[in-house]
């Protein structure tokens, strides 16, 4: 049995985001001690996941260790990627696919995040004490409260670890508070400096949205210093966490948190989603390509892959404005 590694990404219309994912996959390949490594995306970008799997088979792989290229386990990691893998596996029964867990809350990921925040602090012109500095962590935002709560926990651990004066969490979409109302709330707390840290792996439309809204709010409040921290990207500790997830699959471990999974338990506000069928909703945009010419925009400012009604969609702080 020949083993190979499959890195499963979400995909993006942004060519820069795709290039950064490819760079991360190459970093994993360099660490894999000769084990074949391929990657693929759920939507927009190519290669798609099934093409990455086919590339492994062409190299003689019969045992695939598949890991989601996701920070947290929301719908993509819990439903979409497993659905694609299971569908492909049913058509290729000679190939064994073992699926690992997301990057999750991990000391190595926190070290990567801390380094990015420290980079931002080191680049600041003025010397403002940490106790007079506020941290705002921006997460992706999901219709899964478990994933959203993980962003809040990351923020809290970074807040306490650094000793910032205060910390808050906001999201780029789907849930609330959104970036702009979240930052407007932050400025009311009276801190001299606000560090905005996007807890994201790669660049893209959402990253630009975060930095643009930061500039908008900063212009309204010139008495407060806003610092935009870089996102995680291919930090060495991110790659190290991926290698650990691959090693977990080989050891037969899977430590994904299922206790608060809305598909398994009746989570407050999401009771109707228990037991929903595991299926991918990305076939209509699978591999359509990056760039403006391949845009798939619903025109409403919201993310197209949010398929189940979010119970607080009309909350005054978002996700609809």
Backbone torsions as a table, in degrees:
resi	resn	phi	psi	omega
1	UNK	NA	123.7	-179.6
2	UNK	-101.4	127.8	-175.2
3	UNK	-94.6	142.2	174.0
4	UNK	-138.5	161.7	-177.5
5	UNK	-115.7	132.1	178.5
6	UNK	-118.5	119.7	178.1
7	UNK	-99.2	118.4	-173.4
8	UNK	-103.9	112.6	-179.1
9	UNK	-104.7	168.0	177.4
10	UNK	-77.4	-44.6	-175.3
11	UNK	98.3	157.5	-175.8
12	UNK	-153.2	153.7	171.3
13	UNK	-74.5	-14.2	-174.0
14	UNK	-88.7	120.8	-177.8
15	UNK	-64.4	-32.2	178.3
16	UNK	-64.8	-39.8	179.0
17	UNK	-64.8	-41.0	179.0
18	UNK	-64.6	-42.2	179.2
19	UNK	-63.3	-38.0	179.0
20	UNK	-68.4	-37.4	176.6
21	UNK	-64.6	-42.3	177.5
22	UNK	-60.1	-40.8	179.3
23	UNK	-63.3	-41.0	177.5
24	UNK	-63.9	-42.3	178.4
25	UNK	-61.3	-37.4	177.3
26	UNK	-66.1	-36.3	176.1
27	UNK	-62.7	-39.3	176.5
28	UNK	-67.2	-39.8	179.1
29	UNK	-60.9	-40.0	179.2
30	UNK	-65.6	-26.3	-178.9
31	UNK	-91.6	-2.5	-167.3
32	UNK	-90.0	4.3	177.0
33	UNK	55.1	43.8	174.9
34	UNK	86.8	-7.2	176.6
35	UNK	-69.6	131.4	179.7
36	UNK	-59.2	137.1	178.5
37	UNK	-129.2	126.2	173.9
38	UNK	-129.5	169.5	179.8
39	UNK	-143.3	163.2	177.7
40	UNK	-164.0	166.4	-173.1
41	UNK	-122.3	153.2	175.7
42	UNK	-70.9	-40.9	-172.6
43	UNK	-149.5	163.6	176.0
44	UNK	65.3	-65.3	-170.3
45	UNK	-86.8	160.8	173.7
46	UNK	-118.4	153.2	1.6
47	UNK	-73.4	151.4	172.8
48	UNK	-79.6	168.5	-173.0
49	UNK	-58.7	-43.6	-177.6
50	UNK	-64.3	-29.1	176.6
51	UNK	-71.7	-37.4	175.3
52	UNK	-63.5	-40.0	177.3
53	UNK	-64.0	-42.0	178.8
54	UNK	-63.1	-36.8	178.1
55	UNK	-63.8	-36.9	176.4
56	UNK	-66.2	-43.0	179.6
57	UNK	-60.9	-39.4	179.3
58	UNK	-64.7	-18.3	176.4
59	UNK	-95.6	9.5	177.3
60	UNK	88.3	10.6	-178.6
61	UNK	-74.5	134.7	174.5
62	UNK	-122.8	-10.3	-179.9
63	UNK	-126.0	107.1	-174.6
64	UNK	-102.2	127.7	173.1
65	UNK	-101.8	104.7	-174.4
66	UNK	-101.7	129.2	178.2
67	UNK	-125.2	138.2	176.5
68	UNK	-77.5	132.2	176.6
69	UNK	-83.9	59.1	-173.2
70	UNK	-129.1	145.3	176.4
71	UNK	-70.0	-45.5	-176.7
72	UNK	-133.4	162.8	-176.7
73	UNK	-93.5	94.5	168.9
74	UNK	-112.5	-150.6	-173.0
75	UNK	-59.8	-35.1	-178.4
76	UNK	-65.5	-46.5	-178.4
77	UNK	-76.2	-31.8	-176.5
78	UNK	-85.8	-32.5	-173.3
79	UNK	-120.7	-57.3	-169.0
80	UNK	-63.7	-52.6	-178.7
81	UNK	-65.2	-47.4	177.0
82	UNK	-57.6	-36.2	179.1
83	UNK	-63.0	-45.1	178.5
84	UNK	-63.4	-44.2	-179.9
85	UNK	-64.0	-43.5	-178.9
86	UNK	-66.2	-39.9	178.4
87	UNK	-62.9	-45.2	179.3
88	UNK	-66.4	-41.1	-179.3
89	UNK	-62.3	-36.9	179.7
90	UNK	-64.2	-26.2	179.6
91	UNK	-93.4	-6.2	-178.2
92	UNK	-137.4	67.0	-169.8
93	UNK	-70.2	-7.4	176.9
94	UNK	-83.2	-6.8	-177.7
95	UNK	-107.5	129.6	178.1
96	UNK	-97.0	125.0	177.5
97	UNK	-113.5	125.8	174.5
98	UNK	-116.4	127.2	-171.1
99	UNK	-103.9	131.4	-179.2
100	UNK	-99.3	-169.2	-176.0
101	UNK	-105.1	169.7	-179.6
102	UNK	-70.0	174.4	-179.4
103	UNK	-64.5	-39.2	170.8
104	UNK	65.5	-173.6	175.5
105	UNK	-81.8	116.9	-171.4
106	UNK	-145.5	141.9	179.4
107	UNK	-55.2	-34.2	179.7
108	UNK	-69.6	-38.3	177.2
109	UNK	-66.9	-37.2	176.7
110	UNK	-66.2	-35.1	176.2
111	UNK	-64.9	-41.8	177.4
112	UNK	-61.8	-44.9	179.6
113	UNK	-62.9	-43.1	-180.0
114	UNK	-62.4	-38.9	178.4
115	UNK	-63.6	-40.3	179.4
116	UNK	-66.2	-40.6	178.3
117	UNK	-65.7	-41.3	179.4
118	UNK	-63.5	-37.1	175.7
119	UNK	-56.5	-43.4	-179.3
120	UNK	-65.9	-43.1	179.3
121	UNK	-63.7	-40.0	-179.0
122	UNK	-67.0	-26.1	-178.5
123	UNK	-84.5	-9.0	-177.0
124	UNK	-68.9	145.7	-178.3
125	UNK	-79.9	-47.7	-176.3
126	UNK	-87.6	149.8	178.9
127	UNK	-95.4	92.8	179.9
128	UNK	-105.4	127.6	-179.4
129	UNK	-59.7	150.3	-180.0
130	UNK	-60.1	-35.2	-178.5
131	UNK	-69.0	-13.6	174.9
132	UNK	-105.4	13.7	-179.4
133	UNK	-116.3	138.0	179.4
134	UNK	-110.5	142.4	177.0
135	UNK	-105.7	129.3	171.5
136	UNK	-120.3	114.8	178.2
137	UNK	-96.4	127.7	179.4
138	UNK	-104.7	120.2	177.2
139	UNK	-100.0	170.5	-179.7
140	UNK	-63.6	-44.3	-175.8
141	UNK	89.5	131.1	-177.3
142	UNK	-146.2	167.0	173.5
143	UNK	-87.4	15.4	178.8
144	UNK	-114.0	110.2	-176.2
145	UNK	-64.3	-25.1	177.9
146	UNK	-63.9	-47.1	178.5
147	UNK	-64.7	-41.5	179.5
148	UNK	-62.8	-38.3	-179.7
149	UNK	-67.8	-27.6	177.6
150	UNK	-65.5	-36.8	176.3
151	UNK	-62.0	-42.2	179.2
152	UNK	-63.4	-36.8	178.8
153	UNK	-68.9	-41.1	175.7
154	UNK	-57.9	-45.9	178.7
155	UNK	-57.4	-46.9	-176.9
156	UNK	-62.3	-40.6	-178.9
157	UNK	-69.2	-35.0	176.3
158	UNK	-71.8	-41.1	178.0
159	UNK	-56.5	-54.1	-178.2
160	UNK	-68.9	-37.6	-178.1
161	UNK	-62.3	-42.0	179.4
162	UNK	-80.5	-33.4	-173.4
163	UNK	88.3	30.6	176.1
164	UNK	-62.4	159.3	179.0
165	UNK	-67.6	-33.3	-179.2
166	UNK	-161.1	163.9	177.4
167	UNK	-144.3	146.4	177.5
168	UNK	-140.7	162.3	178.7
169	UNK	-124.6	139.9	173.0
170	UNK	-139.4	173.4	-173.1
171	UNK	-137.1	152.1	-176.7
172	UNK	-81.2	-14.5	179.8
173	UNK	-179.1	174.3	173.0
174	UNK	72.1	-51.4	-178.2
175	UNK	-113.6	-168.4	-176.6
176	UNK	-134.6	158.1	-1.6
177	UNK	-78.1	148.8	174.2
178	UNK	-74.1	175.6	-171.3
179	UNK	-59.9	-55.0	-174.4
180	UNK	-62.8	-52.2	177.8
181	UNK	-64.0	-30.4	177.5
182	UNK	-65.4	-42.5	178.9
183	UNK	-71.7	-36.0	177.4
184	UNK	-64.6	-35.0	174.3
185	UNK	-65.7	-40.4	-177.0
186	UNK	-62.3	-39.2	-175.7
187	UNK	-67.6	-20.8	-179.2
188	UNK	-73.2	-12.4	-175.1
189	UNK	-85.3	-7.6	168.4
190	UNK	86.8	20.6	179.6
191	UNK	-87.4	146.5	-176.3
192	UNK	-72.7	-30.2	-176.3
193	UNK	-135.5	141.5	176.0
194	UNK	-125.9	121.5	175.5
195	UNK	-95.5	120.4	178.6
196	UNK	-101.9	114.3	-177.0
197	UNK	-118.1	113.1	176.3
198	UNK	-79.3	115.5	177.1
199	UNK	-84.4	74.7	-177.3
200	UNK	-129.0	152.7	175.6
201	UNK	-81.1	-40.8	-168.9
202	UNK	-133.8	168.6	176.3
203	UNK	-74.1	-173.8	178.6
204	UNK	139.2	-170.9	-178.0
205	UNK	-56.7	-43.6	-176.2
206	UNK	-69.9	-36.0	177.3
207	UNK	-62.9	-42.9	178.6
208	UNK	-64.5	-35.9	178.2
209	UNK	-62.0	-42.9	-179.8
210	UNK	-61.9	-49.7	-178.0
211	UNK	-68.2	-36.4	179.5
212	UNK	-65.4	-44.7	179.0
213	UNK	-66.2	-33.5	175.8
214	UNK	-61.2	-43.2	178.5
215	UNK	-63.7	-40.1	-179.5
216	UNK	-61.9	-47.4	-178.4
217	UNK	-69.6	-38.5	179.2
218	UNK	-61.7	-37.3	179.7
219	UNK	-66.1	-31.0	178.3
220	UNK	-75.0	-20.8	-174.2
221	UNK	-130.7	69.8	-175.3
222	UNK	-66.4	-12.9	179.5
223	UNK	-80.8	-9.4	179.3
224	UNK	-110.5	134.7	177.5
225	UNK	-86.2	123.1	176.1
226	UNK	-105.0	130.6	177.7
227	UNK	-119.5	127.2	179.4
228	UNK	-97.4	111.2	-179.9
229	UNK	-81.0	149.9	176.6
230	UNK	-73.0	155.9	178.0
231	UNK	-80.6	177.2	-169.9
232	UNK	-66.6	-50.1	-178.4
233	UNK	54.5	-140.3	-175.0
234	UNK	-96.5	42.5	175.7
235	UNK	-53.4	141.2	-178.6
236	UNK	-53.7	-33.2	-179.8
237	UNK	-74.1	-23.7	173.6
238	UNK	-67.6	-47.2	178.1
239	UNK	-62.8	-38.9	178.3
240	UNK	-61.6	-37.8	178.6
241	UNK	-67.3	-41.1	175.0
242	UNK	-58.2	-43.5	-179.6
243	UNK	-63.4	-35.8	177.3
244	UNK	-66.7	-38.8	178.5
245	UNK	-64.3	-39.3	177.2
246	UNK	-64.1	-42.0	178.2
247	UNK	-63.7	-34.9	177.2
248	UNK	-61.3	-41.1	178.5
249	UNK	-61.9	-44.7	-178.9
250	UNK	-63.8	-31.2	178.6
251	UNK	-84.0	-5.1	-179.6
252	UNK	80.7	21.8	179.3
253	UNK	-100.8	144.4	171.9
254	UNK	-147.9	104.3	-172.0
255	UNK	-103.8	26.8	178.7
256	UNK	-61.2	138.1	-179.9
257	UNK	-75.8	114.5	178.5
258	UNK	-109.6	-4.5	-175.7
259	UNK	-67.5	-31.4	-179.2
260	UNK	-114.0	20.5	-180.0
261	UNK	-74.7	123.9	-176.4
262	UNK	-68.3	-15.5	177.8
263	UNK	-85.1	-12.2	-177.4
264	UNK	-114.9	-30.1	-175.8
265	UNK	-126.6	156.9	178.3
266	UNK	-81.7	90.7	179.0
267	UNK	-84.9	135.5	-177.4
268	UNK	-49.2	123.9	178.2
269	UNK	89.9	-13.5	-176.7
270	UNK	-126.5	27.1	-172.9
271	UNK	-60.0	-30.3	-175.3
272	UNK	-75.3	-6.9	-176.3
273	UNK	-97.3	1.6	177.2
274	UNK	-64.4	128.2	174.4
275	UNK	79.2	13.5	177.3
276	UNK	-61.6	148.0	-178.5
277	UNK	-62.5	142.3	177.8
278	UNK	-82.5	110.7	-178.2
279	UNK	-152.9	151.3	177.4
280	UNK	-92.0	142.4	179.6
281	UNK	-111.4	24.8	-171.6
282	UNK	-112.6	7.6	-175.2
283	UNK	-61.9	-33.3	-175.4
284	UNK	-73.0	-13.1	177.9
285	UNK	-124.9	16.9	-178.4
286	UNK	-69.7	116.8	173.6
287	UNK	68.7	22.6	-176.5
288	UNK	-76.1	-11.4	174.8
289	UNK	104.8	163.0	-178.0
290	UNK	-96.0	174.9	174.8
291	UNK	90.3	167.7	-176.3
292	UNK	-61.9	-32.4	-178.0
293	UNK	-68.7	-12.8	-179.4
294	UNK	-116.7	23.2	-176.4
295	UNK	-65.2	141.7	174.8
296	UNK	-127.2	83.4	-172.5
297	UNK	-115.2	128.6	178.6
298	UNK	-78.8	-7.7	174.9
299	UNK	79.1	5.1	-177.1
300	UNK	-108.8	4.1	178.4
301	UNK	79.1	6.4	-178.3
302	UNK	-114.8	167.2	-174.2
303	UNK	-86.0	128.9	-170.0
304	UNK	-68.0	-21.1	-173.3
305	UNK	-92.9	19.0	173.7
306	UNK	-93.1	101.0	-165.6
307	UNK	-101.2	-17.9	-179.7
308	UNK	-110.4	139.0	-175.6
309	UNK	-56.0	128.1	177.5
310	UNK	-83.9	126.6	-170.2
311	UNK	-66.7	-17.2	-178.4
312	UNK	-119.9	36.8	-175.0
313	UNK	-60.6	-27.2	-177.3
314	UNK	-102.1	19.3	177.0
315	UNK	-58.6	140.2	-176.0
316	UNK	-62.1	-20.9	177.1
317	UNK	-96.3	9.6	179.9
318	UNK	125.8	-180.0	2.5
319	UNK	-81.7	-3.6	173.9
320	UNK	-102.3	137.2	-178.3
321	UNK	-120.3	NA	NA
